[in-house]
Amino acid sequence: MKTKMIVVCLLGICLISGYASAQVMTVHQGNLGYQLDLTAIDSLTFSTAPMNEITNISIEVNSEAYDGGGNLWILQVSALVETEDSQPAPDSFMVMFEVFGEDVTISGASYIGNESIEGITTPGVAFAELVYHSSSTNDLVDIEATVMGGAGEINTRLEDYSLPIQEPDLLLNPETSNFFFEDASEVAVFETDLFLMDGHGQGINNQLVQFHSDTGFFHTTSNTSSPVESQMLTGDTDEYPEMGDGQARRYLLVQFFEAFPDPAVLVSNITISGVIVGTTTETEEVTLHCST
């Protein structure tokens, strides 16, 4: 029986559809991610189904990263390759991954049936590792995966993927924790800074955070006529260029009647907290004191 042979050359490596032996490149971690070593050290047998059966490829990203050390995080990216009958494609098809963004890399060449970071294989899935620096958190990147199909290249692109914050930590720092009312016309002002860091201790910018208080309202400035606004992005923005990395600031304003709804009680305790919007991150809480 004659076998149809299709040869695909990529980065100087030839893969032969049908049954073929080919040497593969290895991937090594560099200073910022991964580089390809074109010196083949292993040999694989690529056993493939007819290429015209490949019809679809899709990308998923596990948003919970692994610590890569040196302020680096490693995300596992997977590409599911399916045949025309929606079944997982056979092992050993080569899949090429690319990432488009600054200070981010991806392991590049992969193949269906390789192991995940946890050492698990999944039918029809090729795994790759995307590496980014803590300072790139919340940057938008595009991720592309390509496999050869019967009609040529079949690819897909995950656009505007936001590199997620890892192991977030919040710190609330009010300028003062005490306010003394001299008369009932005064307004207590608590300038409150929030600092957001990741698991590497890096201040994280462009993260939406929110201030909460059980008494009074957070404003954009210390003036009572300023807007009531409890949310803001961390870091240096056009609106708040004085903010440092991971920093956000709001002003809690408390009227006398809010602090002392019972005139017989001369001391009031107020609890404030901060949270990363859209997450279940535990809040950092601080107690403030108002007295007369």
PyMOL commands that set and color helices and strands:
alter all, ss='L'
color gray80, all
select helices_A, chain A and resi 51-53+134-136+256-259
alter helices_A, ss='H'
color red, helices_A
select strands_A, chain A and resi 7-10+13-16+19-30+33-47+54-69+72-83+94-100+104-106+109-111+125-133+140-149+152-162+169-174+178-180+187-197+208-213+217-219+231-233+247-255+267-276+284-291
alter strands_A, ss='S'
color yellow, strands_A
deselect
rebuild
show_as cartoon
